[in-house]
Amino acid sequence: MILHKMVVENFRQFRGKQEIEFIAPGNDHANVTVIFGENGRGKTGLFRAIVFCLFGERRLSQDGDVRHEELQLVNVSALVSTPGQPIRTSVELEFTHRGQTYRLRRAILGMQDESNIIEEEDEKRLFVVTSEGNTETVPITEIDMVIDRILDRRVKDYFLFDGEKIERLTRASIEQRREISAGIRNLLNVDALETAIRAVGRVLKTLEKELSNSSNEELSRLLKRLGDNEEEQALSRKRQEELADEIRLARQEIDKTDNELTKFNEIRHLLEKRRSLENQLQDLEQQRDEALNEMRNLVLKTAALIVAPTVINVFSHIEKQKQRGEIPSEIRRDVIEKILADQQCICGSEICEGTDAYSHIIAWLKRTSDVSTQDAALNLWRYLAEVRNHFSDDANIVEKQLQQYGNRTSLIANINRGLENVRDQIGSSERQDATKLDGQRKKLQENIVSLVAEAQTKQTQLEQLHQENDRFRALLKEEKQKVGKNDELSRRSILARDTLDALEGIYQQFTHEIKDLIGKSATQLFRELLDKEGRENLRTIVVNDDYSLQVLDRYNKPFLANISAGQRQIMSISFIAALARTASRGENIEIPLFMDTPFGRLSYEHRQNLINQVPTFASQWILLATDTEFRRQEAQLLKNSGRWGKFYMLRSTHDGNTVIEEQKIESALAILRDEVDL
């Protein structure tokens, strides 16, 4: 899908008819359109217009739980200027897909009723221009189906990069796992399989309920416990989803409160300091939690350190016996016993009781042990030798992890003290409204801490339930063998359970393959976008089983907690681009790729790589930029790449609307600020 032109009429900030022509591939290799404007001028509104035109939807992923009635599309100033009259709001898109040209138009009528604005759908039309130049009208009942074949609405959120989504992906949290899970879930396109899993699950519950009254008590008990376990897992996962929503909403409220607090100039510097400390705190808490998880993983490996003195003593004792020839014995015990029974040495000499030879052989027999004891002692010696060799390394690893955990905990305590001091200063402001807002913010922050703690507890519970589930399944497998052929209800229950397991196995395998595919694609993009230092230290992006993201270092060790803010942003961009690429089913992203202010926190080399590489794997790049991110440096880099084809500026008018103005690319270098001016 290639965008060519968009015309908006009375859409949000854009009053009257205004249009943008997007640069398309094949035009001297240029495929980058830059839309430049201050925050609030409508950059994201243009992307919203595209989503509205294609799918009739007005909500974007970053809207969160904003009420539907607050997402108004009609231009308010146009309504105000014509009281009592309906205003027509429309978006028209012209695009090509697989050699055919499409013109899609969608419109609504808006009208103000006292303090409310009412919006109703007015028009939806799609025209197709064939390769012969003929224009055909698509029946209105088929428009959505045609558009979905071109661009599945489930992946629409993954061709817009927005700062909030990028930030969520950098944090090892329930929100991160949910975001990644949603992205992969939307790519699977296995609706029929999910429907089958739900249907078989319902049948299984019915059969197991009937089986609870059957004579096969053990099978009934196992199936019930397994069903209860799965139901508890479902409830825990549901609660995790609720917690993710509550955490996200609380953070949105904190952002709103921060915006209100920034109006008080006398505490602006304190707010900036608090935000910086909170970001540091979040990073350190993540590093501390990862260090704690690493220590948990080391428990089994390093448990032998607890009995190190005993291990060394036992090893030394067996070692001395080996050196004395007692283990293994020079001759087997059964051979000595045969000599004594036959009273004849292996050399043919007679052995009589009471002789010196007889006494020596008896003493020899006492020093020997049976074969199994000797073999066990030798195996123990080999095992202890291996364990003993790792004592020093294991002790160093444990000491290092404990030091890291202790250092992180100490730094967290210091930052918390600094935050408390800053909060006290903000709270002592003479402005009562500022004090009240900060009190609300503190309660929100405390609520988030409580919610995150509950989310971590739920995750631990889920892991325990999963382990119990595996144990119940193993016991059930054994019990199946005992079911009689005439026990029809038991056999049907087992068949339903096997069917459900098979379907879920297929689903999990497919999910695993998609995760692996996305991980490999994200890693490739990550390596292309990283600076030289990052490429030397970082190797792989991994999508874990729990849908969390991890970055591995050159030694294939988890390293996400230690990467820089710029590397985090590059990681997020790589992952979202991998989702878009996978949705396109190819090496290149065959859908327009929008990026909303992607350069924040990035070093010059990272920005340079982004500008040079994104146009090579995206069919179209629409860059939504502000003057704090897209400066003279970035403009010069983009111009030198030969990929920049269109430049638009969004200018505000006296009545609060926005005008789209096309500018020559050369003028951007004069308009934009240089880095030293910031």
ChimeraX attribute file (.defattr): number of C-alpha atoms within 10 A of each C-alpha:
attribute: neighborCount
match mode: 1-to-1
recipient: residues
	/A:1	19
	/A:2	20
	/A:3	22
	/A:4	17
	/A:5	16
	/A:6	22
	/A:7	18
	/A:8	24
	/A:9	21
	/A:10	24
	/A:11	28
	/A:12	23
	/A:13	25
	/A:14	29
	/A:15	20
	/A:16	14
	/A:17	14
	/A:18	17
	/A:19	18
	/A:20	20
	/A:21	16
	/A:22	25
	/A:23	25
	/A:24	24
	/A:25	18
	/A:26	9
	/A:27	10
	/A:28	11
	/A:29	16
	/A:30	20
	/A:31	25
	/A:32	28
	/A:33	23
	/A:34	24
	/A:35	23
	/A:36	25
	/A:37	21
	/A:38	15
	/A:39	12
	/A:40	12
	/A:41	22
	/A:42	25
	/A:43	22
	/A:44	17
	/A:45	17
	/A:46	21
	/A:47	19
	/A:48	19
	/A:49	24
	/A:50	20
	/A:51	19
	/A:52	21
	/A:53	22
	/A:54	23
	/A:55	17
	/A:56	16
	/A:57	13
	/A:58	17
	/A:59	17
	/A:60	16
	/A:61	13
	/A:62	12
	/A:63	11
	/A:64	12
	/A:65	12
	/A:66	11
	/A:67	9
	/A:68	10
	/A:69	11
	/A:70	8
	/A:71	13
	/A:72	16
	/A:73	24
	/A:74	27
	/A:75	21
	/A:76	22
	/A:77	16
	/A:78	23
	/A:79	19
	/A:80	13
	/A:81	9
	/A:82	12
	/A:83	13
	/A:84	12
	/A:85	14
	/A:86	16
	/A:87	22
	/A:88	23
	/A:89	27
	/A:90	25
	/A:91	25
	/A:92	23
	/A:93	22
	/A:94	20
	/A:95	18
	/A:96	17
	/A:97	14
	/A:98	8
	/A:99	10
	/A:100	14
	/A:101	20
	/A:102	22
	/A:103	19
	/A:104	20
	/A:105	21
	/A:106	21
	/A:107	23
	/A:108	21
	/A:109	18
	/A:110	25
	/A:111	21
	/A:112	18
	/A:113	10
	/A:114	8
	/A:115	6
	/A:116	9
	/A:117	16
	/A:118	15
	/A:119	19
	/A:120	11
	/A:121	14
	/A:122	13
	/A:123	14
	/A:124	20
	/A:125	15
	/A:126	22
	/A:127	17
	/A:128	19
	/A:129	16
	/A:130	13
	/A:131	10
	/A:132	7
	/A:133	10
	/A:134	8
	/A:135	14
	/A:136	12
	/A:137	13
	/A:138	14
	/A:139	12
	/A:140	12
	/A:141	9
	/A:142	10
	/A:143	18
	/A:144	17
	/A:145	12
	/A:146	13
	/A:147	16
	/A:148	13
	/A:149	9
	/A:150	14
	/A:151	19
	/A:152	16
	/A:153	16
	/A:154	15
	/A:155	19
	/A:156	18
	/A:157	18
	/A:158	22
	/A:159	22
	/A:160	23
	/A:161	21
	/A:162	20
	/A:163	18
	/A:164	11
	/A:165	19
	/A:166	20
	/A:167	14
	/A:168	19
	/A:169	24
	/A:170	23
	/A:171	20
	/A:172	19
	/A:173	17
	/A:174	23
	/A:175	20
	/A:176	21
	/A:177	22
	/A:178	20
	/A:179	17
	/A:180	23
	/A:181	18
	/A:182	14
	/A:183	18
	/A:184	20
	/A:185	15
	/A:186	20
	/A:187	19
	/A:188	13
	/A:189	12
	/A:190	12
	/A:191	10
	/A:192	9
	/A:193	14
	/A:194	14
	/A:195	11
	/A:196	15
	/A:197	18
	/A:198	13
	/A:199	12
	/A:200	18
	/A:201	18
	/A:202	12
	/A:203	16
	/A:204	23
	/A:205	17
	/A:206	12
	/A:207	19
	/A:208	24
	/A:209	16
	/A:210	14
	/A:211	21
	/A:212	17
	/A:213	10
	/A:214	14
	/A:215	11
	/A:216	16
	/A:217	12
	/A:218	13
	/A:219	25
	/A:220	21
	/A:221	15
	/A:222	17
	/A:223	27
	/A:224	17
	/A:225	16
	/A:226	19
	/A:227	19
	/A:228	13
	/A:229	18
	/A:230	16
	/A:231	12
	/A:232	15
	/A:233	20
	/A:234	13
	/A:235	14
	/A:236	19
	/A:237	16
	/A:238	12
	/A:239	15
	/A:240	24
	/A:241	16
	/A:242	14
	/A:243	20
	/A:244	22
	/A:245	17
	/A:246	16
	/A:247	23
	/A:248	17
	/A:249	17
	/A:250	19
	/A:251	17
	/A:252	15
	/A:253	16
	/A:254	20
	/A:255	13
	/A:256	12
	/A:257	17
	/A:258	18
	/A:259	12
	/A:260	14
	/A:261	20
	/A:262	16
	/A:263	11
	/A:264	15
	/A:265	10
	/A:266	13
	/A:267	19
	/A:268	15
	/A:269	13
	/A:270	17
	/A:271	20
	/A:272	13
	/A:273	15
	/A:274	20
	/A:275	14
	/A:276	12
	/A:277	18
	/A:278	16
	/A:279	12
	/A:280	15
	/A:281	20
	/A:282	13
	/A:283	22
	/A:284	21
	/A:285	18
	/A:286	19
	/A:287	21
	/A:288	22
	/A:289	17
	/A:290	18
	/A:291	21
	/A:292	16
	/A:293	11
	/A:294	15
	/A:295	18
	/A:296	11
	/A:297	11
	/A:298	15
	/A:299	12
	/A:300	9
	/A:301	13
	/A:302	18
	/A:303	11
	/A:304	18
	/A:305	19
	/A:306	9
	/A:307	9
	/A:308	14
	/A:309	12
	/A:310	12
	/A:311	18
	/A:312	14
	/A:313	11
	/A:314	15
	/A:315	19
	/A:316	15
	/A:317	12
	/A:318	18
	/A:319	18
	/A:320	13
	/A:321	14
	/A:322	16
	/A:323	10
	/A:324	12
	/A:325	14
	/A:326	18
	/A:327	21
	/A:328	19
	/A:329	19
	/A:330	11
	/A:331	13
	/A:332	14
	/A:333	17
	/A:334	13
	/A:335	13
	/A:336	17
	/A:337	14
	/A:338	13
	/A:339	16
	/A:340	18
	/A:341	10
	/A:342	12
	/A:343	16
	/A:344	14
	/A:345	17
	/A:346	12
	/A:347	6
	/A:348	8
	/A:349	9
	/A:350	15
	/A:351	19
	/A:352	14
	/A:353	12
	/A:354	8
	/A:355	9
	/A:356	11
	/A:357	14
	/A:358	18
	/A:359	14
	/A:360	11
	/A:361	17
	/A:362	15
	/A:363	11
	/A:364	16
	/A:365	19
	/A:366	10
	/A:367	13
	/A:368	21
	/A:369	17
	/A:370	11
	/A:371	15
	/A:372	9
	/A:373	13
	/A:374	16
	/A:375	14
	/A:376	11
	/A:377	20
	/A:378	17
	/A:379	12
	/A:380	15
	/A:381	20
	/A:382	13
	/A:383	12
	/A:384	20
	/A:385	16
	/A:386	11
	/A:387	18
	/A:388	19
	/A:389	10
	/A:390	16
	/A:391	15
	/A:392	10
	/A:393	12
	/A:394	19
	/A:395	13
	/A:396	12
	/A:397	15
	/A:398	17
	/A:399	12
	/A:400	13
	/A:401	18
	/A:402	15
	/A:403	13
	/A:404	16
	/A:405	22
	/A:406	14
	/A:407	14
	/A:408	21
	/A:409	17
	/A:410	12
	/A:411	17
	/A:412	20
	/A:413	13
	/A:414	13
	/A:415	18
	/A:416	15
	/A:417	12
	/A:418	16
	/A:419	20
	/A:420	13
	/A:421	13
	/A:422	18
	/A:423	18
	/A:424	13
	/A:425	13
	/A:426	24
	/A:427	18
	/A:428	12
	/A:429	14
	/A:430	10
	/A:431	13
	/A:432	11
	/A:433	13
	/A:434	21
	/A:435	19
	/A:436	12
	/A:437	17
	/A:438	21
	/A:439	15
	/A:440	14
	/A:441	21
	/A:442	14
	/A:443	13
	/A:444	20
	/A:445	17
	/A:446	11
	/A:447	16
	/A:448	19
	/A:449	13
	/A:450	12
	/A:451	19
	/A:452	19
	/A:453	12
	/A:454	15
	/A:455	23
	/A:456	14
	/A:457	13
	/A:458	19
	/A:459	17
	/A:460	12
	/A:461	15
	/A:462	20
	/A:463	12
	/A:464	12
	/A:465	17
	/A:466	15
	/A:467	12
	/A:468	16
	/A:469	19
	/A:470	12
	/A:471	13
	/A:472	17
	/A:473	17
	/A:474	11
	/A:475	15
	/A:476	19
	/A:477	13
	/A:478	11
	/A:479	13
	/A:480	13
	/A:481	8
	/A:482	10
	/A:483	15
	/A:484	11
	/A:485	8
	/A:486	8
	/A:487	12
	/A:488	11
	/A:489	15
	/A:490	24
	/A:491	15
	/A:492	16
	/A:493	23
	/A:494	21
	/A:495	13
	/A:496	20
	/A:497	21
	/A:498	13
	/A:499	17
	/A:500	20
	/A:501	15
	/A:502	13
	/A:503	17
	/A:504	16
	/A:505	12
	/A:506	13
	/A:507	17
	/A:508	13
	/A:509	12
	/A:510	14
	/A:511	18
	/A:512	15
	/A:513	12
	/A:514	19
	/A:515	21
	/A:516	16
	/A:517	16
	/A:518	25
	/A:519	23
	/A:520	18
	/A:521	20
	/A:522	26
	/A:523	22
	/A:524	16
	/A:525	23
	/A:526	26
	/A:527	20
	/A:528	19
	/A:529	26
	/A:530	24
	/A:531	20
	/A:532	12
	/A:533	8
	/A:534	17
	/A:535	16
	/A:536	12
	/A:537	13
	/A:538	24
	/A:539	20
	/A:540	23
	/A:541	27
	/A:542	21
	/A:543	24
	/A:544	14
	/A:545	12
	/A:546	12
	/A:547	18
	/A:548	21
	/A:549	23
	/A:550	21
	/A:551	21
	/A:552	16
	/A:553	19
	/A:554	13
	/A:555	10
	/A:556	11
	/A:557	13
	/A:558	18
	/A:559	19
	/A:560	23
	/A:561	21
	/A:562	14
	/A:563	17
	/A:564	14
	/A:565	16
	/A:566	18
	/A:567	23
	/A:568	22
	/A:569	22
	/A:570	27
	/A:571	29
	/A:572	23
	/A:573	25
	/A:574	25
	/A:575	27
	/A:576	23
	/A:577	27
	/A:578	26
	/A:579	28
	/A:580	28
	/A:581	23
	/A:582	20
	/A:583	23
	/A:584	17
	/A:585	11
	/A:586	10
	/A:587	12
	/A:588	17
	/A:589	26
	/A:590	22
	/A:591	23
	/A:592	21
	/A:593	22
	/A:594	22
	/A:595	21
	/A:596	19
	/A:597	20
	/A:598	23
	/A:599	24
	/A:600	14
	/A:601	16
	/A:602	19
	/A:603	15
	/A:604	13
	/A:605	13
	/A:606	22
	/A:607	25
	/A:608	19
	/A:609	16
	/A:610	21
	/A:611	23
	/A:612	18
	/A:613	15
	/A:614	19
	/A:615	24
	/A:616	15
	/A:617	16
	/A:618	23
	/A:619	22
	/A:620	27
	/A:621	28
	/A:622	22
	/A:623	22
	/A:624	25
	/A:625	22
	/A:626	20
	/A:627	17
	/A:628	15
	/A:629	19
	/A:630	25
	/A:631	20
	/A:632	18
	/A:633	18
	/A:634	20
	/A:635	19
	/A:636	14
	/A:637	16
	/A:638	20
	/A:639	17
	/A:640	11
	/A:641	15
	/A:642	14
	/A:643	23
	/A:644	23
	/A:645	21
	/A:646	21
	/A:647	23
	/A:648	22
	/A:649	20
	/A:650	20
	/A:651	16
	/A:652	18
	/A:653	10
	/A:654	6
	/A:655	7
	/A:656	14
	/A:657	20
	/A:658	21
	/A:659	21
	/A:660	19
	/A:661	15
	/A:662	15
	/A:663	12
	/A:664	11
	/A:665	17
	/A:666	12
	/A:667	10
	/A:668	20
	/A:669	17
	/A:670	10
	/A:671	11
	/A:672	18
	/A:673	17
	/A:674	16
	/A:675	13
	/A:676	5
	/A:677	6
	/A:678	8
